């Protein structure tokens, strides 16, 4: 009997694997899966080890436990045959926890503290800094050769003194104290020229940070510390402010003033209300949130910025929607339009350009003296010097940069609407506006309402639109922290990283308010837009 060939009704057989030279069989493709799994699990183990060692060195046992638990979970899920759904859910879940939930929880925990400049560490660290910063030179003060360095960036990194003692021993001194410096390169003058883990600050950068370097001190013991004398030498002297554990206070030996510890505020406070700059981090409960209501200046700034923030997001969203939809309707006309594709490409061009470059370009175009806008209009408007002119300029720039995205969305939504519906309405006697309002717009909103909500939320926190154009200004003379065009996000940034001193706890509380406001507005908008689904059914 002749068997039917494969594919013609007879039984099919997989072709045999060809033998390699020497008679060995070629490896099966099924080995690629286990090899990839082993490689990915090895990568997970390597990342876990990379994360665990710094946590272990810092004594962060909770972090070590979290990394170990996550690694064990990854190995269990991907080595087990019973957890098939978890294999797909686990990567996204871990990333969600790492990049969404953890930052939110950390922000919430920071918002109930006084974490700020001068209140970063523990009480013991604050005492060390108080004593070290009040060091004065004594007759028998030991001299060191100094190299000013930093951890990380020379312009913004944490200051470190690289010191060379008279006997040639090199040390690294920071706010924690003095430690031996291994692997340092010392020049013929005795100065450290290079050291692993530190960036030597050049003279120009040191001049820019001269005030910070002058105030910096390295604690070396009870009542002693090392301070700089210029940029090339340092000395170890005695403190004029001494801590007494018996009274839990700091005494200034030069003036006799006593600063008692205030554990509720995390500071040493004198009888007349003066307090030392160095404090420590403590929980303050809802004090940062109450500051919006109890502090007249802060409250006025917050509610004024909030009102402008809502108006900015609403007008920007309405503007990009109106312009984007208008252009999409114009180019969607059924009439023959020469160069339709070229027009669409030109409209999308602003969206294709880097947004930060466009903001900077528009800022120069609105320059009072040399800007293109004033030259074309023949005016002399100080666009960024007057509050309402600055607001109008920011809104115009934001709408110009944002409308191409809405144009793309509206074009896609319009193409999904059958033309027969509009034609039937026109046959029944409806005008162009009536057909658009009763047929086209409701069907458009089914697809575009969620995007409008997302656009509002994005513009509510549109940091670049304000910071790269006006930097939040113009500012009133009596309040340099809150400008006329500031959004809550730029105001928060200035509080956290501004020149007036970082206020991380207060900025975190403000971030919580932003989160709650955007969440509330988005939920209400999405619920109302859900009613539009009835139009589509």
N, C-alpha and C positions, 0 to 999 in steps of 0.2 A: 504494500500500500504506500502510495506516495503522500507524504505529509504536505499540508498546505503551508506555503511560505508564511513567515511572520507578517502580520498585518492583514492577512487574507482570510481570517477566520480560524487559523490554527494557533496552537500555543506558541507564545513568543519567549525567547530566551535572551537573557542579557549577554552581550558579547564578553568573551573571556578577556581578562586583563592581559596585555602583552607582556611576555617575560623580558626582564632586563638582561643585559649581558651577564653570563654566569648562571642563568636559570632562575634568578630571584624575580618575584612578582613585583610590579609597580605598586606603590602605596595607594590605597584607596582615598578618594576625595573626602570620605567621611571623617578622616583624621583632622581636617581643618577646623571643625567645630571644637573638639576638645583642646586643640592647640591654642585657639583663640581664647577659650575660657581660662586656660592656665595662664596665658599671658595677661589677661585683664585682672585675674585674681592676684597675680604677682605684682601688677601695677598698684592695685588697692593696698596690698601689704606694704609696698615700698612707700606709698604716700602716708600710710599710717605710722610707719617708723619715722619718716621725716617729720611728722607732726608731734609724735610722742616725746622725742628727745628734748626739744626746747621746753615743752610743758613740764617734763620731769625735772629739768634743771631749774625751772622757776618755781617748783613746788606746787604746780597747779594740778592737784590730784583729781579734781572734778573733771578737768579737761582730758586728763589721761584716761579716766574711766569712760567718758563719752566716746573718745576715739576707739578704745578697745571694744566697747559694745557695738559701735557701728561696724567695725571691721568684722567682728564675730557674726553679726547679722548678715553681712554681705556674703561671707563664706557659707553660712548655713543655707541661705536662699539659693545660691547658685551651685551648690554641691548636692542639694536635695532634689529628688524627682517629684516631690509632692507639692511643691510651691511654684507651680507654673505661673499663675497670675502675678505673684509677688515679684517674679523676675522682671516683669514689665513695669510694675508700679514702683519698685524700690528706688531706681535712679532718680526719677522725678520727685519722689517723696523726700529723699535725702537732700536734694538740691533746694526744694521748697523750704525745708527746715533750716538749711544753712543760710540761704540768701533772703528769706522772707521772715520766717518766724523768729529766728535768733536776733536779727537787727531790731525787730519790733520790741521784743522782750527787753533787749539791752537799752533801747531808747526809753522804755517805760521805767526801767530800774534807775536810769540816770536822772530822769525827770523829778525824782523825789529826793535828790541829794543836792548838796551845795557845790558839786564838782565844778571847779573854775580855776582860773589862775590864782595861785596862792592856797588852793584847797584841793590838791591833787592826791596827796599821800596820807600816811597815817600821822597820828599825833607825835609819835617818836621821831619821824622824819621831819616834821615841822619844827620840833625843838632843836634838832641838829642844825637845821638851816638857820634858825633864829640866832643860835650861838655862833655859827660859822660866819654869817653875814655881818656880825658886829665885831669881827676880829680887828684888832689894831696892832701895829708893829710894836714889839718890845725890844729892849736893848740886846737881848740874847736871841733874837728871832733867827731861825734857820732859813737860809736863802736857797731857792731852787731856780734852775734854768727852766723857763716856761715855753711850751709850744701850745698854742690854742688850737683845739681840734673839735670835731663834732661826730656824733653818730649819724651817719647818713649824709644828707645835704649840708654843704658848708654854710648855706644861707639860712636854713631853717632847722637844721638838726639840733639835737640835744647837746649842749656844751659839755666839753670834757677838757680838763687840763692835763697835758702830757708833761710830766715833771722829771727833771734829772737832779738827783741829790748831789751834794758835794763829793760823795764817794763814787759817783758814776752810776748808781742804781736808778733805773727808770721806773716811774709809777704813772698810773692813770687815776686821775681824781675826778669824781662826779658828785652829784648831790647825795649819793649814798655813802661816800667816803673814799679812802685811798686804797688802791690795790696794786700789786706788782704788775709791771707791763712786760709781757713776754714777746719776744720776736721783734723788738723795736730797733730801728736804725737810728743811731745817734751820730750827728755830725761832729766836726772838729771843735765847734764852739760849745758842745755839750747839749745842744738842742736836738730833740727828737725830730727827725725828718720824715719818718714813715713808721706806721704801726698797723698791724693787722686789725681790721674791724673799725678803724677810725679814719676820718678825713681831715687832713691838716687844712686849716682855714688860711687862705692867702691874706696878705696885708689889706687888700681892698675890701674883702669880705669882713675882715676883723674890724676895720674902721666903721663899717655899716652897723656892726653889732657891738660897738664899743661900750655903750651904756649897759648892755646885758653882761658883757665880760667884766665890767667894773663891779657890778653887783653880785656876780657869781662867787661862791665860796665853797671850799671843800672841807667838810667836817673831818677832824682827825682825832677827836677825843672829847672828854668832858671839858668844855670851856675853851677849846682850841680849834683852830682851823687855818686853812691856807687861802690867801687872797692874792690877786695879781697886782703887780706893780708895773704897769705898762703891758706890752704884749710879749716881752721876752724874759721877764723875771717874776718871781712870786716869793712870798714869805709866809712862814707859819707864826702866828701870833696868838694873843689871848683875847677872849670874848669880853665885851663890856656888858652884854646881856646874858645873865646866867639863870638857868632853870633850877628851881628848888622843888623837889618832889614832896616835901613836907607840906607846903602850902599850895602845891599845884599851881605855881605862878612863875613868872619870869621877872627878874629884877634888873633894871638898868643901873649899873654901878656908877655911871657918870652923873645921872640926874636923880637917882634914888626912886624913880617911878616904878611902881609895881603893876604888872599886868596879870590879872587872874584868868584862869582858864574858864571859858564859856563853852561847855560841851554841847549845848544846843545849837550854837552857831559855828562851832569848830574854829574858835579863835581865842587869842589872849587879849583881854580887854582891860584897859585902865579904868580908874574910878571916874574920870571925866568923859568916858565914852570912846576915847581913842583906842584903836586896836592895831596890833602888829600885822604887817602885810602877809606874813607866813601863817597859814592856818592848816587845818586838816579836813578831810572829807567826812561828813556826817549825813545822816538821813534828816531831811527837813519836812517830810510828809508832803502836805499839799501846799506848802508855802510858795513854791514857784508858780502854781496855778492861781493861788489867791492874789499873787502880785498883779495880775491883770485887773483885778477889781479894787484892791486896796491902795495901789500906787497910782496917783492921778496922772503922772507923766507917762508911765508905762501903759496904763489903761487907755489914755487918749491916743497914744501911738498905735496900740494894738487894734482898737476898733476903727480908727481912721484907715489904717493899712488894710484891714479886713474888708471894709466897704469898697475901697479901690480895687482890691484883689478880686472880689466877686464881679465888679463891673468890668474889669479887664478881661476876665475869663469869659463872661457872657458876651461882651461886645466882640471879642476876638472870634469866638465860636460862631456868632451870628454873621460876622463879616466874612469869614472864610466860607461859610455855608452859602451866603447870598452870592458872593462873587464866583465861587466855584460852580454853583448850580447854574448861575446865569450864563457863564461861558460854556458850560456843558450843553445847555439848551440851545445856545446859538449855533454850536458846531454839530448838534444832533438834528438839525433841520432836515426834513426829507428832500428839500430842494437841492439841486446839484450845486455844490460849492467847490470852486477850484482851489486846490492847495489845502484841503481839509486836514490831511495828515501833517503837512508842514506846520499849520497853525497849532495843532495839538502838541507837536513836539516843542514849539516855542513856548506854549503855555506851561508845559511841564518843566521847562528849563530851570526856573528858580528852585523847584523841589529837588532837582538833580545836583545842585551846587551845595557845597558844605555850608550848613546853616551858620556856624560861627563866623565864617568868612563873609557871608552876606550881612550879618549884623554889624560887623566892623566896617564894611563898605558903606552901609547906610548911615552909620554914625558919622563918617567923614562927609557924606553927602549933605547931612543936616548941620554941618559946621557953620557958625554964624558968619564968619568972615570969608571963608574960601569954599563953602559948600555949594554943590550944584543946585540944590533946591532953591536957595535964596537968589542965586544968579538967574535961574530960569524964570522965577516969579518976580524978580526985580524988587525983592523985599530985603529987610534987614532984621528978621525975626531971630531972637535968641532962643532957638528951639529947646536947648537943654538947660536954659537958665530960668525959664518961667514954668511954674508947675503945670498949667494946663497945656501949654505948647509942648512940653516934654511928654505928657500923657498922650496927646494926639499923635506925636511922632512915633512913640512906641507902638501904639495901636496900628498905625498905618504900616509900619515895618512888619509887624507880626502878621497882619492880614496878607500882605504881599508875599511873604515867605510861606504861609500856610495854605493859601487857597488852591495851589496846584494839586495837593493831596485830595482835597474835597472835590476838585474837578474830576480826578480819576475815579473816585468812588461814585460820583453822580453819573458819569458817563457809563460806567458798568451797570448801574441800576436802571438808567434810562433804556439801555439796550435790552434789558430783560422784560420791559413792559410791552405787551403787544400793541402795535400801532392801530390795530382794528378797534380797540376800545376807545381811543381818542377820535378816530374817524366816525365811529357810531355816535358818539356824543355830538360831534359837529353836524352830522346829518339830522339829529334830533333837534337842532337849533341852538345848541350851546356855542357861545363865543369862545375865542382862544383862551381868555382868562378863566372862564367858567370851566372849560374842559381841563385846564391845568389844575385849578383848585379842587375840583371834584373827582378827577380821575388820576392825573399824573402824580400830584403831590402826595396824596394818601398812600399810593403804592410805593412811591419813593421812600417815604418815611418808615415803612416797614423795614427796609434794609438799612436806612441811614440813621435812624434814631439811636441805636446803640453806639454808632460811630460818633455821633454828636455828643453823647454822654462822655465817651472816652476823650474826645477833643476838649471838652470843658475841663475834665479832670487834668489833662495834660497842660492846658493853658493856666490852670490855677497854680501849678507849680513850674511854670515856664521860666526857669532861672536864667537861661541864656538871653532870652528876649530883653530882659531888663538889665542884667549885669553887664552885658557886652555893649550896650548902647548908652544908658544913662548912669549905670552903677547905682541905681536907686535914687539919684538926685533929681532935682535940686533939693538941698537941705535947708531947713529953717535955721536961723542963727542960734536959737535957744535949744536945738535938739539935733546934734550931728549924727545920731544913731538911726533916725527914721526919716527917709526922704519921701518926696512927693510921688515918685513912681515905684517905690518899694512894694514888692509883693511879700507875703508872709515868709516865703522861702528865702528871699534875699535878705530880709530883716533877720531871719534866723541865722543865716550864714554870717552876717556881720556881728551878731551877738556872740557866736561861737568862735569866730576867727578874726574879729575886727581888731583894729589898733588900740581900742579902748580897754582891751583885756578880755580874754575868753571867758564866757559864761555858759559852760556846757550844760549845766543842770537846767537853767532857764531856757536855753535854746532847745533842749530835749522836750521840755514841757510845751513849748510852742510847736514843736514837731508833732506832738500828740494831738494838739488842737487842730493842726492842719489835717492830720489823718482822719480825725473824727468828722471834720467839716466836709472833706471830700467824700468820705464814705456815706454820710447822710445825704448829701446832694445827689450822689450817684444812685443810691438806692431809690430815692423818690423819683428821679428821672427815669430809671429803668422800669419801675412799676407803672408809671404813666405811659411809657412807650410800649409796654406790653399790651395795652388796649388796642394798639394799632394792628396787632396780629389778627384781630377780628375782621379787619378790612380784607386781609389776604385770604381768609377762609371762605 
